[in-house]
Amino acid sequence: MCWRFRPRERAPGGLPEDAVAYGHQYTEFALPTFSDPSFARFFLLPARPAVVMPLCVRTEARSLLLAPLDAFHEQVIAVPRGAAAAPAELRCGWHGDLDAVPAGFATELALWGGSGVRALLDAWGALLQQRAGARRRSRYADAAIGRLSYWTDNGAAYWYRTEPGRGVEGTLAAVADGLRAARIPAHAFELDSWFYPHEVTRAFDAPEIDVPPTGMLRWEPREDALPSGIAALRSRLGDPPLILHARHYSSRSLYFESEPAWRDGDRAHPRDPAFFDRLFAQAEAWGAVQVEQDWLIELFLGVRGLREEPGRARAWQASLDRAAAEHGLSLLWCMGTSADFCAATSLPRVAAIRTSGDYRYVLGNASLWCWFLYGNALARALGLLPFKDVFLSSREGSGRDGDPHAELEAALAALSAGPVGIGDRVGRSDRELILRTCRDDGVLVKPDVPLAPLERCFAGHAHIERVPLVGETWSDHPAGRWTYVLAMHASQSRETLDFEIPLRELGAASPEGVTFAYDWASGRGERISPAGALAFSLAPHAFSLRVLCPLVDGIALLGDPTKYACAGDRRIRRIRAAEGGVAFDVLGAPGEQVRVRGFAERPPRSASARTVEGGPATALALEPRPDGGFDMIVPVGMRGATAVHVARS
């Protein structure tokens, strides 16, 4: 059963010359892809279906969105695989692996019209969340998403790697000891696919490490990697909360000698929902706070039994969600298709979702920055928190020792509003850079919503074409909206990009009145009207972060200039006009000394602080800056908060 749609390219009354098709291929991490109006020139991964869902047609005047409203794993929007696949047409309907459907089974597909891709995605996503009765989890729900974490996944220093002579347990213990010695507040530790046996066992410290999609035999520690078990490893790490990786199952797994399962070649999938409850009880006993369910696409496409009847994929994912709730765990979706993104709107334990390919794997940094931001637009529309993946924090060195693009990787992670995970080699962590994402106690300083690309970015792929990649997000306070604009040169072009971003292009992040535009790197800023624009000049792989601060009684309070999200609500809370000036709270680790920056046409008369424990207010020294700004050092009280008031002249 399907609908067919053939576009009228460049015909009278057909699609205009400036039309661009955009969507997410049915791949791991929902690969963003573009085409001309023929729908036949999408870049499609050859090993995945020629399905793009949701699918948009964008013009400068008006845009259309074709997207499912339910039965996300049963519906597809098929596109031609290349220009030679004539006639070029879209086919929308049920996928071809359904062997039977129950009486009365029906699905809904909607066509939306509006002013741009972002607006259409947001409208569609809001409807899906409303239908699901979605109540998204807090950005700070647990240590896996609310605090800095350490990762051992693909791209990290210790994915199937160890330090010479230390072994797995000794290497990770050295990591934990080194982070504590350097006062780097990583909390949760992620144990990736190396900790359990697969059908094809991968050796540690091999010259080359590939990622063969072999299934899991059992979810227990490998004897050659962790002979003393997970409890012993966790003890040596200092008993941190754990994030445990999981993947698809091998048909040779001993689990399925007693558990009912669908089998499909070398893959299998359990049929009894109680199976996951037993595994998650084990994870809880190990000290886990989150399960990273990886290889979602291989689970679904690898076992036909999940696709033979409607609702089986939904039931599988709902059983994971119920088991996670029963055992106090959250879920991280990884390698999910757009169907998994959509289904997660009704799964409250899905705390975050990966929105781009593995860090530095196959593709370069810049291509993955684009994948991440376009994926974030989908995740943000659906109320999901995106995860960028691990990164190395050292700006010196290469390979396992560092990444010259670490600054931008960290900024993208922090501004995603999701998890932030480092994966540095022992002794290679950059504390100063890492603390731009979090406080001294490891609590992440995030914006309110995930960073997502401006509408202009959907006119053409920001990696393939010579155009900038620009994202926006914000922090809301009683005094207004603090907007973060991150502009990147992620294009393959080796030429400098010179461009302007009119403030009106920021959409919901646009300031309502005169604002102060702060250049995060240079520390300089200027007043700018809503009709103004931000100017950029970016070399290849360079970036620029601007913060737009409302004026509160003549004062523009930036917040903490050492953080990417300067006014994030876990550092600066409730900025508001008060008593002839501006008031706010500074949050942090007890005893932490926090630098707060502001700007005013005339130097403020005074500043005072009062801890929440009570007692008299104390005066704060205002340090004038040569650009007309001022800094102050605010001591955080023993209860983690200090109230500050700055009086205007």
Secondary structure, DSSP 8 states (H G I E B T S, - for coil): -EEEE---BTSTTSB-TT-EEEEEESSTT--EEEE-TTS------TTS-SBEEEEEEE-SS-EEEEEESS-TTTEEEE--SSTTS-S--EEEEE-TT-----TT----EEEEEES-HHHHHHHHHHHHHHHHT-----TTSSHHHHB-EE--STTSTTSS---TTTHHHHHHHHHHHHHHHTT----EEEE-GGGS-BSS---TT-SS-------BS-SS--TTT-TTHHHHHHHHHTS--EEEEE--EETT-GGGGTS-EEEETTEEEE--THHHHHHHHHHHHHTEEEEEE--HHHHHHH-GGGTSSTTHHHHHHHHHHHHHHHTT-EEEE-S--HHHHHHGGG-TTEEEEE-S-STTSSS-HHHHHHHHHHHHHHHHHTT--EE---B---SSS-GGG--TTHHHHHHHHHHTSS--EE---TT---HHHHTTSB-TTSBB---SS--EE-GGGGGS-TTTSS--EEEEEEEEETTEEEEEEEEE--SS--S-EEEEEEGGGGGGG--SS-EEEEETTT--EEEE-TT-EEEEEE-TT-EEEEEEEEEETTEEEEE-TTSSSTT-TTTEEEEEE-SSEEEEEEE-STT-EEEEEEEESS--SEEEEEETT----EE---EE-TTSEEEEEEE--TTSEEEEEEE--
